[in-house]
Amino acid sequence: MAARRILGIDPGLNRTGWGVLVEDGNRIRAVAFGVIEPPKDAPLAERLGRIFSELSRVAELHGPSSAACERVFVNVNPQSTLRLGEARGAALAAAAAAGLAVEEFTPSEIKEAVTGTGRADKIMIQTMVKRLLELDEAPRADAADALACALCALQSARLRALEKMGGTTRGYAVARRGNASRGARSAWTRFAEEGKTKK
């Protein structure tokens, strides 16, 4: 089976994180990651265009087969939510233009997949991404979030494959959707431990 490459995206108007992971057998490694920072004093259209063009360049350079993006959540500040939605639109358009199917996850689903809790903070995510991908240093927060999104997508794909083969339990299926119950956390823990033993 060919190695699968996935582009993770953490959209933002000021900073859009991205990360490319490759899954080869039971091993997952980071190919490249970074942060797109459009000029803050540039017109909105130019900033969105920068996100689109930079992500398009990343897709062309690294050749992912699919993408994963964080869903927009409603912020207490409507203007911030609107700006986030616009940045997300530019990111999704770039993925679509590159011919990539995009899977979307909520922030809590991504956090739980990587740290075991849907309430993890930025430092926890950076620490776990560094550890899971065996990186020399923790990535910047936005890049770490993008890598975490890609990890979430890969784990979800593995769980779906297990479900199809009948080699899993309902606990896995619940965990895949980001349920924060004790059963879901233990299911993720078992899944992670099984992955370690197969490396």
Secondary structure, 3 states (H helix, E strand, C coil): CCCEEEEEEECCCCCEEEEEEEEECCEEEEEEEEEECCCCCCCHHHHHHHHHHHHHHHHHHHCCCEEEEECCCCCCCHHHHHHHHHHHHHHHHHHHHCCCEEEEECHHHHHHHHHCCCCCCHHHHHHHHHHHCCCCCCCCHHHHHHHHHHHHHHHHHHHHHHHHHCCCCHHHHHHHCCCCCHHHHHHHHHHHHHHHHHC
